[in-house]
Amino acid sequence: MKIASFDGGKIGVVVDDDIVDVSEACGVVPGEWPPVGPVRLIRDFDRLRPVIEAAIESGERQPLASVRLETPVPWPNKVIAYPVNYHAHGREMQAGYRATNQGFFLKPNSSLSGPADAVMLPNVPGREVHHEAELGIIIGRTARGVKREDWADYVFGYACLMDMVVRGREERVFRKAYDTFCPVGPWITTADEVGDAEAIDFKLWVNGELRQSANTRDLVLDIPGMIATASAVMTLQPGDIIATGTPEGVGEIRDGDKVRIWIERVGEMTVEVVQGTEGETEVFSQPYVPPIIKQA
């Protein structure tokens, strides 16, 4: 099942090229604040699934192209991200550590955006903003101390995710925290539809140029390890998002670019890049020194 948020907080199920509004069946009130309807849906999905399936059969279909898709979980408890989780990316960025010995960091909910939202470049002259293609894992159940062999029991589904970053050596979370720096979408594909997430291909293009191409089998810290590591430190909640880390091929995005991400059996989305006027800060007042020189 492909579950989407659209048109101001409605919940829909994508069927072929259409979407069916199941908000009422799920008890979700569009426009509620905070927008936690998707989190409740994920928590209660086992109970709600028959109701949702009935609503799909009886509900009116709308062309998917006629609605505005939004980020599917706009108010998760947390967004967890693993840095340098592909060896090739570690080499290109001259990083001596990997996710297995570095752990994770957190991105703010305010950085989340959807497939119809532009990535707004901050006003930080002398700095580059880079794209990072990642698989987003959506947690389905409250979890603490998950064993590696039990990881799949706690996954609700998957989504495309891009982790944008101002390149530099300042605090990582600071450089990745800007609004729109975490596009997620175009929907959540439930785990039963995706199947084996430990061996799926994904790609990212900028203006039609292929920049990144990898498979999750090449992760340094694999998906079972990511869930076990995160849950060893903190309680995971339904709707939490885990970003798996990016492969080699990261690069600069500029005003006017179109960035497309595709993940096998999950989905694809294209976001525009727009130069904004906000975001200037003394932290980025100096150019990044030394200059970024990616290694082969």
C-alpha positions in Angstrom: 0.0 0.0 0.0 1.2 3.5 -0.9 0.1 6.0 1.8 0.4 9.7 1.0 -0.3 13.1 2.6 -1.9 15.7 0.3 -3.8 18.9 0.0 -3.4 20.3 3.4 -3.1 17.2 5.6 -5.5 14.7 4.0 -4.4 11.1 3.9 -4.8 9.1 0.8 -3.9 5.7 -0.7 -2.3 5.8 -4.2 -3.8 3.3 -6.6 -2.2 3.2 -10.0 -2.3 6.9 -11.2 -5.1 7.9 -8.8 -5.4 8.6 -5.1 -8.3 7.8 -2.8 -9.0 10.0 0.3 -9.1 7.8 3.4 -8.8 10.6 6.0 -12.2 10.0 7.5 -11.7 6.3 7.7 -8.4 6.9 9.5 -9.9 9.5 11.9 -7.5 12.1 10.5 -8.6 15.8 10.5 -7.0 17.7 7.7 -5.3 20.9 8.9 -5.0 19.8 12.5 -2.2 21.2 14.6 0.2 19.7 15.3 -0.1 17.5 12.2 0.2 14.1 13.9 -2.6 12.3 12.0 0.0 10.2 10.0 1.7 9.2 13.2 -1.5 7.9 14.7 -2.3 6.1 11.4 1.0 4.3 11.5 0.6 3.4 15.2 -2.9 2.0 14.6 -2.4 0.6 11.1 -3.0 -3.1 11.9 -6.4 -2.1 13.3 -7.2 0.4 10.6 -6.1 -1.6 7.6 -9.4 -3.4 6.9 -11.2 0.0 7.2 -8.8 1.6 4.8 -9.1 -1.2 2.3 -12.9 -0.9 2.4 -12.6 2.9 1.9 -10.4 2.3 -1.1 -13.0 0.1 -2.7 -15.9 2.5 -2.0 -14.1 5.9 -2.2 -13.9 8.2 -5.1 -10.6 8.3 -7.1 -8.9 11.5 -8.0 -6.1 11.7 -10.6 -2.8 11.8 -8.7 -1.7 14.6 -10.9 -4.6 16.8 -9.7 -3.5 16.9 -6.0 -0.5 18.4 -4.2 1.5 15.7 -2.5 3.1 16.6 0.9 5.7 15.0 3.0 4.1 11.8 4.4 5.0 12.2 8.1 5.3 15.9 8.8 5.6 15.6 12.6 7.6 12.5 13.5 9.1 12.2 17.0 12.5 12.3 15.4 14.5 12.0 12.2 17.6 9.8 12.7 20.4 10.0 10.1 23.6 7.9 9.7 26.6 9.7 8.3 29.2 8.1 6.0 27.5 4.8 5.6 29.0 3.8 2.2 32.7 3.2 1.9 33.0 5.0 -1.5 31.3 8.1 -0.1 33.7 8.1 2.9 36.6 7.9 0.5 35.3 10.7 -1.7 34.9 13.0 1.3 38.2 12.0 3.0 36.3 10.8 6.0 38.3 8.4 8.3 35.2 7.2 10.1 32.1 5.3 9.2 28.6 4.9 10.6 29.7 1.8 12.5 32.0 3.8 14.7 30.4 7.3 14.5 26.8 6.6 15.3 23.9 8.8 14.2 22.7 12.4 14.4 19.3 14.0 14.4 17.6 16.3 11.9 14.8 18.7 13.0 11.2 18.1 11.9 11.3 21.6 10.5 13.7 20.5 7.8 11.1 18.1 6.3 9.5 19.0 3.0 7.6 17.1 0.4 7.7 16.3 -3.3 5.9 19.5 -4.3 8.1 21.7 -2.2 11.2 23.4 -3.6 14.6 23.0 -1.8 15.3 26.6 -0.7 19.0 27.4 -0.8 20.1 29.5 2.1 21.9 32.8 1.5 25.4 31.6 2.4 27.9 33.0 -0.2 31.1 31.1 -0.6 29.5 27.8 0.4 28.1 24.9 -1.6 24.9 23.0 -0.9 25.1 19.3 -1.8 22.5 16.6 -2.5 22.6 13.2 -0.7 20.2 10.4 -1.9 19.0 8.1 0.8 16.4 5.5 1.7 14.0 6.6 4.4 12.9 3.9 6.8 9.6 4.6 8.6 9.3 3.0 12.1 5.9 1.3 12.8 6.0 0.4 16.4 7.4 1.6 19.7 10.8 0.0 20.1 13.7 -0.2 22.5 16.6 -2.6 22.5 15.7 -4.3 19.2 17.7 -7.3 18.3 19.2 -7.4 14.8 17.1 -10.5 13.9 13.9 -8.7 14.8 14.4 -5.5 12.9 11.7 -6.1 10.3 9.0 -6.3 12.9 9.4 -2.6 13.6 9.4 -1.2 10.1 6.2 0.3 8.7 7.5 1.2 5.3 9.9 3.1 3.2 10.2 6.5 1.3 12.6 8.4 -0.9 14.7 10.8 1.1 17.2 13.5 0.3 19.5 14.9 2.9 20.7 18.3 1.9 23.8 19.9 3.5 25.9 23.0 3.5 29.4 21.7 3.0 31.9 22.7 5.7 33.5 21.5 8.9 31.0 23.2 11.3 28.6 21.2 13.4 26.9 18.6 11.1 23.4 19.1 12.5 23.7 22.9 12.0 24.7 22.5 8.3 21.8 20.1 7.7 19.0 21.8 9.7 17.8 24.4 7.2 14.1 24.3 6.2 13.5 22.1 3.2 16.8 20.2 3.7 15.0 16.9 4.1 12.6 16.2 1.3 10.7 12.9 1.9 8.1 11.3 -0.3 6.3 11.0 -2.6 4.5 8.6 -0.2 5.2 5.7 2.2 5.3 2.3 0.5 4.5 -0.3 3.2 7.1 -2.9 4.0 5.0 -5.8 2.6 5.1 -4.2 -0.8 8.8 -3.4 -0.8 10.0 -6.8 0.2 13.7 -7.2 0.8 14.9 -3.6 1.5 18.5 -4.9 2.2 19.1 -5.2 -1.6 17.3 -2.4 -3.5 18.7 -0.1 -6.1 18.4 3.7 -6.0 19.6 6.6 -8.1 19.7 10.4 -8.1 19.8 12.7 -11.1 20.4 16.5 -11.3 18.9 18.0 -14.5 18.9 14.5 -16.1 22.6 13.8 -15.2 23.0 10.7 -13.1 24.9 11.6 -10.0 24.4 8.8 -7.6 23.7 5.1 -8.1 23.9 2.4 -5.4 22.3 -0.6 -3.7 21.4 -0.9 0.0 23.4 -4.2 0.1 26.5 -1.9 0.1 25.7 -0.1 3.3 28.5 -0.2 5.9 26.0 -0.4 8.8 23.1 -2.3 7.4 19.4 -1.7 8.1 19.2 -4.3 10.9 22.2 -2.6 12.5 20.8 0.9 12.1 17.6 -0.1 13.9 19.4 -2.0 16.6 21.9 0.9 17.2 19.2 3.6 17.3 17.0 1.6 19.6 19.9 0.8 21.9 20.2 4.5 22.7 16.6 5.7 22.6 13.0 4.6 22.3 11.8 4.6 18.7 8.2 5.7 18.1 5.8 5.1 15.3 6.5 7.5 12.5 10.1 8.0 13.3 12.2 8.3 10.2 15.7 6.8 9.7 17.9 8.1 6.9 20.3 5.3 5.8 23.2 7.5 4.6 24.3 8.4 1.1 26.6 6.7 -1.5 29.3 8.4 -3.5 28.5 11.0 -6.1 27.3 13.9 -3.9 27.5 17.2 -5.5 26.4 20.8 -5.6 22.9 21.9 -6.4 22.1 25.4 -7.7 19.2 27.7 -8.3 17.0 26.3 -11.1 18.1 22.7 -10.8 15.7 19.8 -10.8 16.7 16.9 -8.6 15.1 13.5 -9.1 15.4 10.5 -6.8 14.2 6.9 -7.6 14.2 3.9 -5.3 13.3 0.5 -6.5 9.8 -0.6 -5.4 9.5 2.5 -3.3 8.8 5.4 -5.6 10.4 8.5 -7.2 10.1 12.2 -7.0 11.6 15.3 -8.5 12.1 18.6 -6.5 13.1 22.0 -7.7 15.9 24.0 -6.3 15.4 27.7 -5.6 17.8 30.3 -4.3 16.3 31.9 -1.1 17.1 35.2 0.6 17.2 33.9 4.2 19.6 31.8 6.1 22.6 34.1 6.4 24.6 33.5 9.6 28.0 34.5 10.9 28.8 30.8 11.3 29.1 30.6 7.5 30.8 34.0 7.1 34.0 32.5 6.0 34.4 30.3 2.8 35.0 26.6 3.3 38.7 26.1 3.7 40.3 23.9 2.4 38.2 23.7 -0.8 36.1 20.6 -1.3 38.2 18.1 -3.3 36.4 14.8 -3.7 38.6 11.7 -3.9 38.1 8.9 -6.4 
